[in-house]
Amino acid sequence: MNGQKEFIGPLHLFAWVTLFELGTAVFIPVGIEAKQDAWIVILSGCLIGIGMFAGVYGTLFRMYPDLTMTAYLRKIIGPIPGWILGFAYMIYFMYIAGRNTRDFIDLLTTAAYDATPMFAIAICMLIAVVYILRLGIEVFGRTAFFFFLLSCGMFLFIVFLVWFSDLSAGNRMLPVLGEGLRPVLKALFPTNLTFPFGEMIVMTMFLPYLNKRFNAVGIGSGAMAFSAILLCIAMFVNISVLGVEIASRATFPLFTSLSRLRLAEIVQRMDSVVLFLLIITSFFKIATFMFAAALAAHDLFKVQNYRLMVTPIALVVLLTSLTVAGNLTEHLQEGLQIVPYYLHLPLQFGIPIILLLIGLIRRWLSSAASTS
């Protein structure tokens, strides 16, 4: 960003990463293939994600503290291959932003706005995203912190409802590992290994622009752990209220769960809380990927101001969200069976690990040559 004059503080980063990680994962049942052991899948994916973020992305950041990922690609593997790979990551960020926008559209239309055209929902969301991104990273960070506090309040309210509701039964979470580790491992790889915690690859575009006075990698890792706890809470709500069988069949179980909860016939049908939470977390998920794509375009094409790239990228994301799949079933099938294998695993895990190895070898050869 222009001279790196913009920065955000530790609390803003923590809030941003937490909302990003929640995204649509809080509504799409992460790890439900493992039934009542879905929480183990979530925590396992989080631990692996933290390992990648702190061990691989963090090491690359420490090696090139002033460069975004698209910039240090050219340092590690050369100008032309690095530029091509950086361009691939830019397309990847836009594509995933489009998929998340489609997730948001499908969730919203299924839950409440079934008669509203997809285009209208997408354009409203993307106009809001473009507006906030054009204001810069500092405003984005402060906005994330405000909505983080609001989201935490809603989670506490949901926990309160579940605790005192007569529809919730904690014994539905038992037995733990009743069918062994195999269902957990099957649910973890590759879908829940790459979503949502593997998506922290996008933060490699922002680390150079953060306030250097705090440990950005450590705070990001803490936010990932906190978001995993919130996802476990959401999964507990789904299974304790609906039961494993209904929760695994429901398209958006948290919405179904909250629509059933009631407290003394006074507090009822709190599905509106879920809709509000959906809008907040989806907004920051989509905005983060679009922001990363704008920074990548700013670096690759040497555009003077990254803000100039936000609107064109929003148009690409809009088109992608409307054409990525013909219906919800096709969209989910593509997201579960194709994208994790052919996009997420190589771009989130394979390429960064290879880059780290090449970078360490180059550094070792450089130091060896200078001492000889």
Helices and strands as residue ranges (DSSP letters): G 2-4, H 10-22, G 32-37, H 38-51, I 52-57, H 58-63, H 69-77, H 79-111, H 118-134, H 137-164, G 170-173, H 182-187, I 188-192, H 193-194, G 197-205, G 207-209, H 216-242, H 244-249, H 253-260, E 262-263, E 267-268, H 271-300, G 306-309, H 310-323, H 328-337, H 339-339, I 340-350, H 351-371
